[in-house]
Amino acid sequence: MSVPTPPTLAFNVDPQSGTCALSGELSLHTVTHAQAFFRAQSGLKAVDIAALTRLDTAGAWFLLTQSAQGDAFAVTGASETAQSLLKTVAAAMPQPEAPLAKAPFVQAKLAEFGERVFSGVSYLYDITGFFGIVLHRIFRAIRHPKEFRFTALVHHCEEVGVKAVPIVALMAFLIGVVLAFQGSTQLRQFGAEVFVVDLIAISVLRELGILLTSIIVAGRTASAFTAAIGSMKMREEIDAMRTLGLDPAMVLFVPRILALLVMLPILGLIADVAGLFGGALMAWIDLGISPQMFTTRLVSGTGVNHVYTGLVKAPFFALIIGIVGCHAGMQVESNAESLGRMTSNAVVAAIFAVIVADAIFSIFFARLGI
Amino acid sequence: MTDQPTPDVIISVRGLRNQFGRHVVHEDLDLDVRRGEILGVVGGSGTGKSVLLRAIVGLQKPVGGSVTVLGVDVLKADEDTRSALEARWGVMFQDGALFSSLTVRENVEVPMRAIKGLDPAIRRQIADLKISMVGLPYNAGDKYPSELSGGMRKRAGLARALALDPEIVFLDEPTAGLDPIGASGFDALIVDLCRSLGLTVFLVTHDLDTLHATCDRIAVLAERKVLVTGTMQDMLEVQQPWVHEYFHGPRARAASAAPQSDRD
């Protein structure tokens, strides 16, 4: 079978009787052509379709609308099937409704802006309420330890923490390498190479270690929480739990958020160690600062309070990531698009909130002089 | 059944074999669909009703056998022949399978976009016509699939399957998940469109009411092949246990007791 030739339609107008005989195919393929031809005609009284080889719904629709809009012509020569087709199409003719009146541009934009502000505020309101529920369930779990799912906690600790160790350690190691390399090129200009140790130690321990760990965990874990809880919500598993007397907050949210609370400080500590190791290695290769010298300089020059300042932020970041991830999961509706949308929203919101919280901590510590 | 398809047979399946790993779904399966009929395919869960449909429309490559649709060997056809053939059939999937990022009208317009030189304004109006033909209100055209109920999504899926005025329509479980009123409305719609547009319908279903209300012939899938084909009357006389149970069970009695007047 070769590629079929495009269907054609021919017109044969008899000006005296006002009859137009069609031959060929009146279908989707030729209807545009037919419309152009009929626009140029006037005074048609009848259209003969006896010689058509094919008439489809588009063709029938065309004959009916042309006859209704322009000259009211009669359709003659229709076979039995063509007549039944014309009848079906005539019965199904869409009745257009007037589209809703649109608001003026400025008004529409203002309304859109207002809606966005409102949804932002109500999101904050919602998530505060969600935080309250989770806090309540955590205290309830302390009072009634039997209701708490310890196995789930261990499982999530593994998922959230243990499995994230390689990527977190590698990331921190590379950050240490980069800092040592960049720092050494700049500090060499002043002959102050040895200060690269302070540079690495303070930036990794205070800020970068925990912040970058949190960002990686937010990307990994917030999305996993949203996807897991969201798909349960989508398949009505959450509703099923409620009818079985299980509290979704206690069963799903508390173990996940507690697992993050336990694991994120540990991951932060691992990141700190890996970052210092990467920095020390690079300082040794690039600047010739031996590991012994690095250690001595690190211990004498950098107070241990930098470690605390960094790690004290971990539980707050963990709460933010856990709450945002679980909350987004509960917002998933019963279709797959909303699952995808909420998952990416959760990651963006969690990373953004972590960075905002980090900025607030920086200002807070600076004011306190820590 | 002869091996030489008679002229009015428009789908002919011969010796079809489908298997997933070591699990054989179909073996030596033969089936004919005649022009202008509504053929209902029934069978227990897991007998491969949907697999058969997918094999005929080319979504599932069978291990062996041949499938001839409208005189074209589907499995051996080249790309051009296949795409010409695809314009001559329409498929309605179980939940409509509408593109979720497009409105219903845009969904119906998708197959028509392939037609060269079709005026977009006309395309829009013909999409509106198809939407109205399947019994959806005019304003449904502007809605997104997620805003529609299950029954409306199925109707919209049918409108998209009908967009190019196909000769054959494949329907996968058209009434599954619909309430009885919606389901019988859909049955009536299928019969109506089939008769007035001269469609041939290949219908996979579980619904005995649909079988009674719409189908000219029924094909029963069991024991990895088409066990029997025939009219509802023929089915009632088959002695094979599963077929007997299916057509004589309590639900079957209720369905056959229903008035047959809605067939016309």
Boltz contact constraints between the chains, C-beta under 6 A:
constraints:
  - contact:
      token1: [A, 1]
      token2: [B, 81]
      max_distance: 6.0
  - contact:
      token1: [A, 3]
      token2: [B, 80]
      max_distance: 6.0
  - contact:
      token1: [A, 28]
      token2: [B, 115]
      max_distance: 6.0
  - contact:
      token1: [A, 29]
      token2: [B, 115]
      max_distance: 6.0
  - contact:
      token1: [A, 31]
      token2: [B, 122]
      max_distance: 6.0
  - contact:
      token1: [A, 32]
      token2: [B, 117]
      max_distance: 6.0
  - contact:
      token1: [A, 32]
      token2: [B, 118]
      max_distance: 6.0
  - contact:
      token1: [A, 32]
      token2: [B, 119]
      max_distance: 6.0
  - contact:
      token1: [A, 32]
      token2: [B, 122]
      max_distance: 6.0
  - contact:
      token1: [A, 56]
      token2: [B, 165]
      max_distance: 6.0
  - contact:
      token1: [A, 57]
      token2: [B, 165]
      max_distance: 6.0
  - contact:
      token1: [A, 58]
      token2: [B, 126]
      max_distance: 6.0
  - contact:
      token1: [A, 61]
      token2: [B, 129]
      max_distance: 6.0
  - contact:
      token1: [A, 84]
      token2: [B, 196]
      max_distance: 6.0
  - contact:
      token1: [A, 88]
      token2: [B, 196]
      max_distance: 6.0
  - contact:
      token1: [A, 92]
      token2: [B, 132]
      max_distance: 6.0
  - contact:
      token1: [A, 92]
      token2: [B, 133]
      max_distance: 6.0
  - contact:
      token1: [A, 94]
      token2: [B, 128]
      max_distance: 6.0
  - contact:
      token1: [A, 94]
      token2: [B, 129]
      max_distance: 6.0
  - contact:
      token1: [A, 94]
      token2: [B, 132]
      max_distance: 6.0
  - contact:
      token1: [A, 94]
      token2: [B, 138]
      max_distance: 6.0
  - contact:
      token1: [A, 95]
      token2: [B, 138]
      max_distance: 6.0
  - contact:
      token1: [A, 97]
      token2: [B, 138]
      max_distance: 6.0
  - contact:
      token1: [A, 97]
      token2: [B, 139]
      max_distance: 6.0
  - contact:
      token1: [A, 335]
      token2: [B, 146]
      max_distance: 6.0
  - contact:
      token1: [A, 337]
      token2: [B, 100]
      max_distance: 6.0
